[in-house]
Each structure stands twice: as C-alpha cells, then as structure tokens.
C-alpha cells in the first residue's frame, strides 16, 4: 500500500497530526490531551475508518510485544470517547460491535482526500497504520533530552537550600514547555540530590542526552549562579557559565539561563530546537515566589509539622499575589498531603478542591492542580471524574512519574486493576529509577498479585534507594510475606515496632502477638479476635492511622471472622466519612488473596456499592480475574 507523507487527518472538528503526536480541536485550536496509548488507538482508527477492528488486532497494534489484558483496551476506548466528547448514548465516532470489536464511523480526510466511514478508500496514498503507529515512537526517540539536577547550595545557610532547588525546578518547568525537548520531572532528577553519582550514570538511567547541574551563592542583594551543561554520554562539558545578578532579577536570570541551555542543545544535539525559551514569569511578586519555593521544599519530607508550615507559607504567597496559579496548586497539594497522611486538618478535602480549582482557573494546564482534583474525586468515590482528571494530568506532564503514582495508588489498586497498576508503576520506575517509593509500590502490587519472589527483589531495591524499612506500609508488606512463609514470630517482630506510642499504650503489642500466635496455631483464634476487638474499641473517636485500620480488616479476615472484618471495614468507612467526607484512600488490601473469602461473601456487593466501585467497573471493566453479571461482581 502506498504511503502518504504528511500524516495529517481531519474528522468531525478535529485535526490529528501523526508526526507531531498531536490532536487539535479545530473550533478553538486547543490541543486535546491524550496519553500515548490513547493517541495510538485513535491513530489506528483514523487510518482504517469504517473497518471493524477486532480486539486482538487493536491490542497487538497498540501494545506490540507486550502482553496486556482486555481491560487496558477498554480503558483506552473509554478515555478516547471522553476526549472526543462522545457521550455514552452517542456513536459519532466509535461504534462497539458486541463480541467482535470496534468501528470508527466518523468521516476522515487525509490531506485533500476523503475517506468515508464505510471503509472505502478514495486514494491509493492512504498511509499504512503500522508505519504511522511506529513513527510517533521513533519521533519521541529523536527528541533532544536534558535532566536538570538540583543546584548545590553554596550560600553557607542551610535555610536557603530551597533557592537551588527552586532554580532547578523553574528550569525544568521552562524547558519542559519547549516542543521537541524531553525533560524528566523533578521527582526523577531530584532523586540524585546529595548523591555522588557519575553524570554518565544519570544520563543512562534517565535516558537523556545532557545533564545540567550548578550551584547558587548569595551575598546581600546579589545572587551568583554557576551552571554546567554536560554531555551525558561522554561526561564532557558542553558549556559552563556564571551569572551574577541582583536578587530582584531572578526571573530574568532564569529565562536567560534556560535560553542559553536551549541554544547549546540546539547546536550540539538537535538543530530543530527553538532559539529561546518563551518567558513565563509565574508571579510578579518575587517575595510570593520565594515563599512558594520554601513551601514546596518542605513537601519533600511530609511530616505534619512541615505540611502545616508549608501551607502557611503558601497562604502568605497567595495573599501577596492572588493570581499566582502555582501557589494555589501547591496549597491544594498541601491539603492532599494532609488527607493522604491523615493529618488532623479541618476540611482538607474541600480545601484541596477549591484551591486546585482556583489554580486551574488561572492555569488550565497545571498538572499539579489536575492531580489534586483527581485525588479529591478518588477519595470521594467519584471514580470516573478521578480517572479523567488524573489522565489529563498525565497528558500535561507525560514525563512526570508522580502522575502515574497517583493513578495507581488512588484508582488502579483500589479498583482491583492490578495489572494496569503494575504496568503504570513500571513506567514510573523507568522515569525515576532512583526513587525508592516507586519500587516499593511495585512490590506492594506484586504482593497483592501473589508474585512474592519479585516483590522481595523490589523491596530490597526500594530499601537500597533509601526507602525506610520502618515507614508504613513497609512493615505490613514485610510482615505479610513472613505470614505466607510461616515466619509468625518474625512478623510480630516487624509489626510491633511500627505501632505508635498511643496504640502501644492501648495494648497494641499484645494484640499483635495474639494474632501471630493464633495464625501459627499456638493460640485460639477467638482470643486473637477478642484482643483486636478490645483494641479497636479503645481507639479514640478522632484517632488517625489509616494503616492500623487496614490492619484490622486484614487480620480479622485472616483469622476467619468475616463478621468482624465487615464490621471493622464499615466502621472505618464511617470514620473517614465523618472525619473527611471520604472513603479513605489506597484500598489495595481488598484484593489480597488472604481476603478471597471476604470478597466471596455476599456482603462484598454491598461494600462495593457503598464505595461506588461499580461506577468504575461498569466504565472500565471489572477487577482482574472477575466478571460482572446482572449487576453483581463475580469473584473466582
């Protein structure tokens, strides 16, 4: 079949450019955000309009050399329909042929030649879908790429550490907006902070052409930035320079530095890059900007004290400049941290939502704000809206592993889409190979999927990358593996040190000991259940600790008392609803094989309904290995 060279398709108000990997709405010129797989799904459809494409054909074309489940295709089709604005009862673009596949029915024009929805070819130059599906991948491979490491703080004042971090983060933000330039997100590059890592190793691990590093000095009202751009393959310097400016000229300095780096990359790596970075001053108030930088630096060690301090700084920043979108988005993120770590901050969910919405009204492409809203929807059980927001965040920031992490922890794990979770987290690990929390989430998912040997390897990797062995839910994961191997005393030795002083004072250690002895057959199970009941009743009404509440559920189920397990689970949901108006978060433990009988119990249907999980399953497919028949989840 002859191939047309331009790769441009128009249909029903949209223009798709296969070479630029872009879908544009013709009405207003906006770019429609699509994940790479969803884009490839659309690309295959427009190259074969009117044809009935069976699921096997679609899956093999979109995921070549990768084994995926049908759920992945269902999710892609649903996401594509939403992106195109097709309502559930409409068939303007995609028609489902039950039991067979899908047909793209919109009229498609390629160049000046039209292809109709009936599948007839009007031109022998219609492009090969296989070639076009490959070309976006090749185009991505030829992008220029650069990693920006945090700038070293040489001011002599540890309190000014945020200046170097902020300089690097601003450069990441500016360079990431350049078409044709791949820039790993802060999460990826900041994992190298404080480590004496060879630049060539950084380049290999992050798959970049060049690495930018530097330092910051400050004296009075002057600031001095020294920067070096280094070839990531050879380790040789491509360029280095020092900039000495008044502190009030920080924004101009950042723009100048970014443009200088871009011109150097243009000469040495990719001549198609532009000459300058478009100016993008986040705020006109330098003090507000400094407050925001200080706040964001505190998020990296998210203790209750740090989160409270950060949020106060961000309130000051937004008070100084009410149009500072990044500060509003970061404030929303602060409230989300409070939700995730169960810190006692009033109205955290509604505050997260209102601040994120404020940020999006000022900057519709704020990936942080989209991620915050996605998390808000997820903890409220608004699963479809959550998926849409988190998918949009991923489209805005395709090289940010944090967006993948959010989608996994807040949606995929809780809904039982574990294969999808593992696939997304593998991508996150590839984007940030030195971030231990991502390897840890892979391990958790593998434990839920009974892939224990692989989980152990990733747990060791997470520890080697700095993820603390004592940070929950690491003890729970290690203890669950110990339970499975019959190492019950070792499990108790792992779990007891992880209990808070408050829980220990209420008899937590004794309860854990009884659970482990009962599971080993050395004590009666009803005694262990009674001990757990006593501990659970002793918890203060305002007690936090989502990890402990999940432990009650898992332990009751493992002890075989499903009545107690369901009472505990509903009590936990009542607690979260009264405390925050949510369902809590990260309910992957529901899919452990130790809870199989819990899931098979008829009461699981009521629980899933309460958590609104059927909304998600009806849209994106049931949990791995399950079916939905006549409105009920069938658990094997």
C-alpha positions as CSV (number, residue, x, y, z in Angstrom):
1,X,0.0,0.0,0.0
2,X,1.4,3.4,-0.9
3,X,2.0,5.8,2.0
4,X,1.2,9.5,2.2
5,X,4.0,11.6,3.7
6,X,2.2,14.2,5.9
7,X,0.3,12.0,8.4
8,X,-2.5,14.6,8.8
9,X,-6.1,13.5,9.3
10,X,-9.2,15.6,9.8
11,X,-12.5,14.4,11.1
12,X,-15.6,15.9,12.8
13,X,-14.0,19.1,14.0
14,X,-10.6,17.5,14.9
15,X,-7.2,17.5,13.3
16,X,-4.7,14.7,14.1
17,X,-1.0,15.1,13.3
18,X,0.7,11.7,13.5
19,X,4.2,13.2,13.1
20,X,3.7,15.7,15.9
21,X,1.7,13.3,18.0
22,X,-1.0,15.9,18.5
23,X,-4.8,16.1,18.4
24,X,-6.2,19.6,17.9
25,X,-9.8,20.9,18.1
26,X,-10.4,22.9,15.0
27,X,-13.0,25.1,16.7
28,X,-10.6,26.9,19.0
29,X,-7.1,25.4,18.2
30,X,-6.6,23.9,21.6
31,X,-4.6,20.7,21.9
32,X,-6.6,17.8,23.2
33,X,-4.6,15.9,25.9
34,X,-4.2,12.2,25.1
35,X,-1.9,9.6,26.7
36,X,0.4,7.9,24.2
37,X,-1.6,4.7,24.1
38,X,-4.9,6.5,23.6
39,X,-3.3,8.6,20.9
40,X,-2.1,5.4,19.2
41,X,-5.7,3.9,19.5
42,X,-7.1,7.0,17.7
43,X,-4.3,6.9,15.1
44,X,-5.2,3.3,14.2
45,X,-8.9,4.1,13.9
46,X,-8.4,7.1,11.6
47,X,-6.1,5.1,9.3
48,X,-8.7,2.4,9.0
49,X,-12.1,4.3,9.2
50,X,-15.2,2.2,8.8
51,X,-13.3,-1.1,9.3
52,X,-14.4,-3.5,12.0
53,X,-11.2,-3.9,14.1
54,X,-11.3,-6.8,16.5
55,X,-9.8,-6.5,19.9
56,X,-6.9,-8.8,19.2
57,X,-5.9,-6.6,16.2
58,X,-6.2,-3.4,18.3
59,X,-4.2,-4.8,21.2
60,X,-1.4,-6.2,19.2
61,X,-1.0,-2.9,17.3
62,X,-1.2,-0.6,20.3
63,X,0.9,-2.8,22.6
64,X,3.4,-4.6,20.3
65,X,5.5,-7.2,22.1
66,X,3.6,-6.6,25.4
67,X,1.0,-8.9,26.9
68,X,-1.9,-6.8,28.2
69,X,-5.4,-7.6,29.4
70,X,-8.6,-6.6,27.6
71,X,-9.2,-4.1,30.4
72,X,-6.4,-2.0,29.1
73,X,-8.1,-1.7,25.7
74,X,-11.5,-1.0,27.3
75,X,-9.9,1.8,29.3
76,X,-8.3,3.3,26.2
77,X,-11.5,3.3,24.2
78,X,-13.4,4.9,27.1
79,X,-10.7,7.6,27.5
80,X,-10.8,8.3,23.8
81,X,-14.5,8.6,23.7
82,X,-14.4,11.1,26.6
83,X,-11.6,13.1,24.9
84,X,-13.6,13.4,21.7
85,X,-16.7,14.4,23.7
86,X,-18.7,11.4,22.8
87,X,-21.5,10.7,25.3
88,X,-22.4,7.1,26.4
89,X,-25.5,7.1,24.2
90,X,-23.8,8.6,21.1
91,X,-22.0,6.9,18.3
92,X,-20.5,9.9,16.4
93,X,-17.0,8.4,16.4
94,X,-16.8,4.8,17.7
95,X,-19.4,2.0,17.5
96,X,-19.0,-1.1,19.6
97,X,-19.9,-4.3,17.8
98,X,-20.7,-6.6,20.7
99,X,-18.4,-9.7,20.9
100,X,-16.5,-8.6,17.8
101,X,-14.7,-5.3,18.2
102,X,-15.0,-1.6,17.3
103,X,-15.6,0.5,14.2
104,X,-14.6,4.2,13.7
105,X,-17.6,5.8,11.8
106,X,-16.7,9.5,11.5
107,X,-15.7,10.7,8.0
108,X,-11.9,11.1,7.8
109,X,-10.0,13.3,5.5
110,X,-6.3,12.7,4.8
111,X,-4.8,15.7,3.1
112,X,-7.2,16.8,0.4
113,X,-8.6,13.3,0.0
114,X,-11.5,12.0,2.0
115,X,-12.0,8.5,3.4
116,X,-15.6,7.8,4.3
117,X,-17.0,6.0,7.3
118,X,-17.9,2.9,5.2
119,X,-14.2,2.0,4.8
120,X,-13.8,2.6,1.1
121,X,-10.5,4.0,0.0
122,X,-10.6,7.2,-2.0
123,X,-6.9,7.4,-2.5
124,X,-4.2,4.8,-3.1
125,X,-1.9,7.0,-1.0
126,X,-3.7,6.2,2.3
127,X,-0.9,5.7,4.8
128,X,0.0,2.4,6.4
129,X,-1.3,2.3,10.0
130,X,1.6,0.1,11.1
131,X,4.1,2.7,9.8
132,X,2.3,5.6,11.5
133,X,2.0,3.8,14.8
134,X,5.7,3.2,14.7
135,X,6.6,6.8,13.7
136,X,5.5,8.6,16.9
137,X,7.7,6.2,18.9
138,X,10.6,7.0,16.6
139,X,9.9,10.7,16.8
140,X,10.0,10.5,20.6
141,X,13.3,8.7,20.5
142,X,14.9,11.5,18.4
143,X,13.8,14.2,20.9
144,X,16.5,16.2,22.5
145,X,16.5,15.5,26.2
146,X,18.0,17.0,29.3
147,X,17.9,16.3,33.0
148,X,18.2,19.3,35.4
149,X,19.7,18.4,38.8
150,X,19.1,20.4,41.9
151,X,21.6,23.2,42.2
152,X,24.1,23.0,45.1
153,X,23.5,25.4,48.0
154,X,26.8,27.3,48.5
155,X,25.3,30.2,50.4
156,X,26.6,28.8,53.7
157,X,23.0,29.0,55.0
158,X,21.1,25.7,55.2
159,X,17.8,27.7,55.3
160,X,18.5,28.8,51.8
161,X,18.6,25.3,50.4
162,X,15.3,26.0,48.6
163,X,16.9,28.5,46.3
164,X,19.0,26.0,44.5
165,X,16.1,23.5,44.4
166,X,13.8,26.3,43.2
167,X,16.2,27.3,40.4
168,X,16.4,23.8,39.1
169,X,12.6,23.3,39.3
170,X,12.0,26.5,37.4
171,X,14.4,25.4,34.7
172,X,12.6,22.1,34.5
173,X,9.3,23.9,34.2
174,X,10.6,26.3,31.5
175,X,12.4,23.7,29.4
176,X,9.6,21.2,29.6
177,X,7.4,23.7,27.6
178,X,9.7,23.6,24.6
179,X,8.4,21.5,21.8
180,X,10.8,18.7,20.9
181,X,12.6,18.7,24.3
182,X,12.2,15.9,26.8
183,X,12.8,16.9,30.4
184,X,12.4,14.5,33.3
185,X,10.3,15.8,36.1
186,X,11.6,17.0,39.5
187,X,10.8,13.6,41.1
188,X,13.1,11.9,38.6
189,X,16.1,14.2,38.7
190,X,15.9,15.3,42.4
191,X,16.3,11.6,43.4
192,X,20.1,12.2,42.8
193,X,20.3,15.0,45.3
194,X,23.1,14.5,47.8
195,X,24.5,11.5,45.9
196,X,27.9,11.5,44.3
197,X,26.6,10.0,41.1
198,X,28.6,9.9,37.8
199,X,26.8,12.1,35.2
200,X,27.1,9.3,32.7
201,X,25.1,7.1,35.1
202,X,22.4,9.8,35.4
203,X,22.2,10.1,31.7
204,X,21.9,6.4,31.2
205,X,19.3,5.9,33.9
206,X,17.1,8.9,32.8
207,X,17.8,8.3,29.1
208,X,18.8,11.9,28.4
209,X,21.4,13.5,26.1
210,X,22.6,16.1,28.5
211,X,22.6,16.9,32.2
212,X,22.5,20.4,33.7
213,X,24.0,21.0,37.1
214,X,25.0,24.1,39.0
215,X,25.4,26.0,42.3
216,X,24.0,29.0,44.0
217,X,25.8,31.6,46.0
218,X,24.2,34.7,47.6
219,X,25.7,37.8,49.2
220,X,23.5,40.6,50.3
221,X,21.3,41.6,47.4
222,X,23.4,39.7,44.9
223,X,22.9,36.1,43.6
224,X,25.5,34.2,41.7
225,X,24.5,31.1,39.6
226,X,27.2,28.8,38.2
227,X,25.9,26.2,35.7
228,X,27.4,23.5,33.6
229,X,25.8,21.6,30.7
230,X,27.4,18.1,30.4
231,X,27.2,15.5,27.6
232,X,25.5,12.6,29.3
233,X,27.3,10.0,27.2
234,X,30.9,11.2,27.4
235,X,30.8,13.2,30.6
236,X,32.5,16.2,28.8
237,X,31.3,19.8,29.4
238,X,29.3,21.3,26.5
239,X,29.1,24.7,28.2
240,X,29.6,26.4,31.5
241,X,29.0,29.9,32.7
242,X,28.4,32.1,35.8
243,X,25.7,34.6,36.1
244,X,25.9,37.4,38.7
245,X,22.7,39.4,39.2
246,X,20.7,41.4,41.7
247,X,18.3,39.1,43.6
248,X,15.4,41.1,42.2
249,X,16.3,40.0,38.7
250,X,15.8,36.3,39.5
251,X,13.1,35.7,36.9
252,X,15.2,37.3,34.1
253,X,18.2,35.2,35.2
254,X,16.2,32.0,35.0
255,X,14.9,32.9,31.5
256,X,18.4,33.8,30.3
257,X,19.9,30.6,31.7
258,X,17.1,28.4,30.2
259,X,17.5,30.1,26.8
260,X,21.3,29.7,26.9
261,X,21.0,26.0,27.7
262,X,18.5,25.6,24.8
263,X,20.8,27.2,22.3
264,X,23.6,25.0,23.4
265,X,21.4,21.9,22.9
266,X,20.3,23.2,19.5
267,X,23.9,23.4,18.4
268,X,25.1,20.1,19.9
269,X,22.1,17.8,19.9
270,X,19.1,18.9,17.8
271,X,19.2,21.8,15.3
272,X,15.4,21.8,15.2
273,X,15.0,23.3,18.7
274,X,14.0,26.9,19.0
275,X,16.5,29.6,20.0
276,X,14.8,30.8,23.1
277,X,12.5,29.7,25.9
278,X,9.3,31.7,26.0
279,X,9.2,33.9,29.1
280,X,6.9,32.5,31.7
281,X,7.0,34.6,34.9
282,X,5.0,32.6,37.5
283,X,4.2,35.8,39.5
284,X,5.1,39.4,39.5
285,X,5.8,39.3,43.2
286,X,9.3,38.0,44.0
287,X,8.5,37.6,47.7
288,X,5.5,35.4,46.9
289,X,7.7,33.3,44.6
290,X,10.3,32.8,47.4
291,X,7.5,31.8,49.8
292,X,6.2,29.2,47.4
293,X,9.7,27.8,46.9
294,X,10.2,27.4,50.6
295,X,6.9,25.7,51.0
296,X,7.4,23.2,48.2
297,X,10.8,22.3,49.6
298,X,9.0,21.2,52.8
299,X,6.7,18.8,51.0
300,X,9.7,16.5,50.3
301,X,9.7,15.5,54.0
302,X,5.9,15.5,54.6
303,X,5.7,15.5,58.3
304,X,2.7,17.1,60.0
305,X,4.8,20.0,61.1
306,X,6.3,20.5,57.6
307,X,2.9,20.4,55.9
308,X,1.5,23.0,58.4
309,X,4.5,25.3,57.8
310,X,4.3,24.9,54.1
311,X,0.6,25.7,53.9
312,X,1.1,28.8,56.0
313,X,3.8,30.0,53.6
314,X,1.6,29.3,50.6
315,X,-1.3,31.3,52.2
316,X,1.0,34.2,52.5
317,X,2.1,33.8,48.9
318,X,-1.5,33.7,47.5
319,X,-2.3,36.7,49.7
320,X,0.5,38.7,48.2
321,X,-0.5,37.6,44.7
322,X,-4.0,36.2,44.3
323,X,-3.2,35.3,40.6
324,X,-0.2,33.0,41.5
325,X,-1.5,29.8,40.0
326,X,1.4,27.6,41.1
327,X,1.0,28.7,44.7
328,X,-2.8,27.9,44.6
329,X,-2.0,24.4,43.2
330,X,0.7,23.8,45.8
331,X,-1.7,24.8,48.5
332,X,-4.1,22.2,47.2
333,X,-1.3,19.7,47.2
334,X,-0.7,20.5,50.9
335,X,-4.2,19.7,51.8
336,X,-3.9,16.4,49.8
337,X,-0.8,15.5,51.8
338,X,-3.0,16.0,54.9
339,X,-5.6,13.7,53.5
340,X,-3.1,11.0,52.5
341,X,-1.2,11.0,55.8
342,X,-4.4,11.5,57.8
343,X,-3.2,14.7,59.5
344,X,-5.9,16.5,61.6
345,X,-6.5,19.5,59.3
346,X,-10.1,20.6,59.1
347,X,-11.9,20.5,55.7
348,X,-8.8,19.2,54.0
349,X,-10.6,17.6,51.0
350,X,-12.9,20.6,50.2
351,X,-9.9,23.0,50.7
352,X,-7.8,20.9,48.3
353,X,-10.6,21.0,45.8
354,X,-11.2,24.8,46.0
355,X,-7.5,25.6,45.8
356,X,-6.9,23.3,42.8
357,X,-9.9,24.8,41.0
358,X,-8.6,28.3,41.7
359,X,-5.2,27.2,40.2
360,X,-6.9,25.8,37.1
361,X,-8.9,28.9,36.6
362,X,-5.6,30.8,36.3
363,X,-3.6,28.0,34.5
364,X,-5.7,25.3,32.8
365,X,-2.5,23.2,32.2
366,X,-1.5,22.9,35.8
367,X,-0.6,19.2,36.2
368,X,-0.3,19.6,40.0
369,X,-3.9,21.0,40.2
370,X,-5.3,18.3,37.9
371,X,-3.6,15.7,40.1
372,X,-5.0,17.2,43.2
373,X,-8.5,17.2,41.8
374,X,-8.1,13.7,40.6
375,X,-7.2,12.6,44.1
376,X,-10.1,14.5,45.6
377,X,-12.5,12.7,43.3
378,X,-10.9,9.4,44.1
379,X,-11.2,9.6,47.9
380,X,-14.8,10.6,47.5
381,X,-15.5,7.6,45.3
382,X,-16.1,9.8,42.2
383,X,-14.1,7.3,40.1
384,X,-15.0,8.4,36.6
385,X,-14.1,12.1,37.4
386,X,-11.0,10.9,39.1
387,X,-9.8,8.9,36.1
388,X,-10.5,11.9,33.8
389,X,-8.5,14.3,35.9
390,X,-5.6,12.0,36.5
391,X,-5.5,11.1,32.9
392,X,-5.4,14.8,32.0
393,X,-2.6,15.4,34.5
394,X,-0.6,12.6,32.8
395,X,-1.2,14.1,29.4
396,X,0.0,17.5,30.6
397,X,3.1,16.1,32.3
398,X,4.0,12.9,30.3
399,X,7.4,12.6,31.9
400,X,6.3,13.0,35.5
401,X,6.2,9.7,37.3
402,X,4.2,11.2,40.1
403,X,1.1,11.3,37.9
404,X,1.5,7.6,37.3
405,X,1.9,7.0,41.0
406,X,-1.3,8.9,41.8
407,X,-3.3,6.9,39.2
408,X,-2.0,3.7,40.7
409,X,-2.4,4.3,44.4
410,X,-5.8,6.2,44.1
411,X,-7.5,4.2,41.4
412,X,-5.9,1.1,39.9
413,X,-5.1,-0.6,43.2
414,X,-8.4,0.2,45.0
415,X,-10.5,-0.9,42.0
416,X,-8.6,-4.2,41.6
417,X,-7.0,-3.3,38.2
418,X,-3.7,-4.6,39.4
419,X,-2.1,-5.5,36.0
420,X,-2.7,-1.9,34.9
421,X,-1.2,-0.7,38.2
422,X,1.9,-2.7,37.7
423,X,2.3,-1.5,34.1
424,X,2.0,2.1,35.1
425,X,4.4,1.8,38.1
426,X,6.9,0.0,35.9
427,X,6.8,3.1,33.7
428,X,7.2,5.3,36.8
429,X,10.3,3.4,37.8
430,X,11.7,3.8,34.3
431,X,11.2,7.6,34.6
432,X,12.6,7.8,38.1
433,X,14.9,4.8,38.7
434,X,16.4,6.2,41.9
435,X,13.1,6.9,43.6
436,X,12.6,4.2,46.2
437,X,8.9,4.8,46.8
438,X,8.1,3.7,43.2
439,X,9.9,0.4,43.6
440,X,8.1,-0.1,46.8
441,X,4.7,0.4,45.2
442,X,5.6,-2.1,42.6
443,X,6.5,-4.5,45.4
444,X,3.1,-3.9,47.1
445,X,1.3,-4.6,43.9
446,X,3.2,-7.8,43.4
447,X,2.4,-9.0,46.9
448,X,-1.3,-8.4,46.2
449,X,-0.9,-10.4,43.0
450,X,0.9,-13.2,44.8
451,X,4.2,-12.6,42.9
452,X,6.2,-12.8,46.1
453,X,9.6,-13.6,44.8
454,X,9.5,-10.5,42.5
455,X,8.1,-8.4,45.4
456,X,11.1,-9.3,47.6
457,X,13.5,-8.1,44.9
458,X,11.7,-4.8,44.6
459,X,11.5,-4.4,48.4
460,X,15.3,-4.8,48.6
461,X,15.7,-2.3,45.7
462,X,13.4,0.2,47.5
463,X,15.5,-0.1,50.7
464,X,18.8,0.3,48.8
465,X,17.3,3.5,47.2
466,X,16.6,4.9,50.7
467,X,13.0,3.9,51.4
468,X,13.0,3.4,55.2
469,X,12.2,-0.1,56.4
470,X,10.1,1.4,59.2
471,X,7.9,3.6,57.1
472,X,4.4,2.3,56.7
473,X,3.2,0.3,54.9
474,X,6.7,-1.3,54.5
475,X,6.3,-3.2,57.8
476,X,2.9,-4.5,56.7
477,X,4.3,-5.7,53.4
478,X,7.3,-7.5,55.0
479,X,5.0,-9.0,57.7
480,X,2.6,-10.3,55.1
481,X,5.4,-12.1,53.3
482,X,6.5,-13.5,56.6
483,X,3.0,-14.7,57.3
484,X,2.9,-16.5,54.0
485,X,6.1,-18.3,54.7
486,X,5.1,-19.3,58.3
487,X,7.5,-16.9,60.0
488,X,4.9,-15.7,62.5
489,X,7.3,-14.6,65.3
490,X,9.3,-12.6,62.8
491,X,6.1,-11.0,61.6
492,X,5.3,-9.9,65.1
493,X,8.8,-8.5,65.5
494,X,8.3,-6.4,62.3
495,X,4.8,-5.1,63.2
496,X,5.1,-4.2,66.9
497,X,7.9,-1.6,66.5
498,X,5.8,0.1,63.8
499,X,2.9,0.8,66.3
500,X,2.6,4.3,67.6
501,X,3.1,5.1,71.3
502,X,-0.7,5.7,71.6
503,X,-1.5,2.2,70.2
504,X,1.1,0.5,72.3
505,X,-0.4,2.1,75.4
506,X,-3.8,0.7,74.5
507,X,-2.4,-2.9,74.3
508,X,-1.3,-2.9,70.6
509,X,1.7,-5.1,71.2
510,X,-0.3,-7.8,73.0
511,X,-3.0,-7.8,70.2
512,X,-0.3,-8.3,67.5
513,X,1.3,-11.1,69.5
514,X,-2.0,-12.9,69.9
515,X,-2.8,-12.5,66.1
516,X,0.5,-14.0,65.2
517,X,0.2,-16.9,67.7
518,X,-3.3,-17.7,66.5
519,X,-2.3,-17.7,62.9
520,X,0.6,-20.1,63.8
521,X,-1.9,-22.4,65.6
522,X,-0.4,-21.7,69.0
523,X,-3.4,-19.9,70.4
524,X,-7.2,-19.8,69.8
525,X,-8.3,-17.6,67.0
526,X,-11.3,-16.3,69.0
527,X,-8.9,-15.0,71.7
528,X,-7.0,-13.0,69.0
529,X,-10.3,-11.7,67.6
530,X,-11.3,-10.6,71.1
531,X,-8.0,-8.8,71.6
532,X,-8.4,-7.0,68.3
533,X,-12.0,-6.0,69.2
534,X,-10.8,-4.6,72.5
535,X,-8.0,-2.6,70.8
536,X,-10.4,-1.3,68.1
537,X,-13.0,-0.2,70.7
538,X,-10.3,1.6,72.7
539,X,-9.3,3.8,69.8
540,X,-10.3,7.5,70.4
541,X,-13.0,8.7,68.1
542,X,-10.6,11.2,66.5
543,X,-7.7,8.7,66.2
544,X,-5.9,8.8,62.9
545,X,-3.9,6.0,61.4
546,X,-5.3,4.6,58.1
547,X,-2.6,1.9,58.2
548,X,-3.8,0.5,61.5
549,X,-7.5,0.4,60.3
550,X,-6.5,-1.6,57.3
551,X,-4.6,-4.0,59.5
552,X,-7.8,-4.7,61.5
553,X,-9.6,-5.7,58.2
554,X,-6.8,-7.9,57.0
555,X,-6.2,-9.6,60.4
556,X,-9.9,-10.3,61.0
557,X,-10.2,-11.8,57.6
558,X,-7.0,-13.9,58.1
559,X,-8.4,-15.2,61.4
560,X,-11.6,-16.2,59.6
561,X,-14.0,-13.9,61.3
562,X,-15.8,-12.3,58.4
563,X,-18.4,-10.7,60.6
564,X,-15.7,-8.8,62.5
565,X,-13.9,-8.0,59.2
566,X,-17.1,-6.4,57.7
567,X,-17.9,-4.6,60.9
568,X,-14.4,-3.2,61.0
569,X,-14.4,-2.2,57.3
570,X,-17.7,-0.4,57.6
571,X,-16.6,1.2,60.8
572,X,-13.5,2.5,59.1
573,X,-15.6,4.0,56.2
574,X,-17.9,5.6,58.8
575,X,-14.8,7.1,60.4
576,X,-13.5,8.6,57.2
577,X,-16.9,9.8,56.2
578,X,-17.4,11.6,59.5
579,X,-13.9,12.9,59.6
580,X,-13.4,14.0,56.0
581,X,-16.4,13.1,53.9
582,X,-14.4,10.4,52.1
583,X,-13.8,6.7,51.8
584,X,-10.1,6.9,52.7
585,X,-7.5,6.0,50.1
586,X,-5.3,3.2,48.9
587,X,-7.5,0.2,49.4
588,X,-5.4,-2.3,47.5
589,X,-5.5,-4.6,50.5
590,X,-9.0,-5.6,49.5
591,X,-7.5,-7.7,46.7
592,X,-5.0,-9.7,48.8
593,X,-5.5,-13.5,48.4
594,X,-5.9,-13.6,52.2
595,X,-9.2,-11.7,51.7
596,X,-10.6,-14.1,49.0
597,X,-13.4,-15.4,51.3
598,X,-14.1,-11.8,52.3
599,X,-14.7,-10.9,48.6
600,X,-16.7,-14.0,48.0
601,X,-19.1,-13.2,50.9
602,X,-22.4,-11.7,49.6
603,X,-21.8,-8.6,51.7
604,X,-18.9,-7.6,49.4
605,X,-21.5,-6.5,46.9
606,X,-22.9,-4.0,49.4
607,X,-19.5,-2.8,50.3
608,X,-18.5,-2.3,46.7
609,X,-21.8,-0.4,46.2
610,X,-21.1,1.8,49.2
611,X,-17.7,2.6,47.8
612,X,-19.2,3.3,44.4
613,X,-16.8,0.9,42.8
614,X,-19.4,-0.4,40.4
615,X,-19.4,3.1,38.7
616,X,-15.7,2.5,37.8
617,X,-16.1,-1.2,36.9
618,X,-19.1,-0.5,34.6
619,X,-17.0,2.1,32.7
620,X,-13.5,0.5,32.7
621,X,-14.2,-3.2,33.3
622,X,-14.2,-5.4,36.4
623,X,-11.2,-6.2,38.6
624,X,-8.6,-8.5,37.3
625,X,-9.9,-12.1,37.1
626,X,-13.5,-11.1,37.9
627,X,-16.7,-10.7,35.9
628,X,-19.9,-8.6,36.3
629,X,-23.1,-10.5,35.7
630,X,-26.5,-9.0,36.1
631,X,-25.1,-6.1,38.1
632,X,-23.1,-8.3,40.5
633,X,-19.4,-8.8,40.8
634,X,-18.4,-12.5,40.3
635,X,-15.3,-13.3,42.3
636,X,-13.4,-16.5,41.4
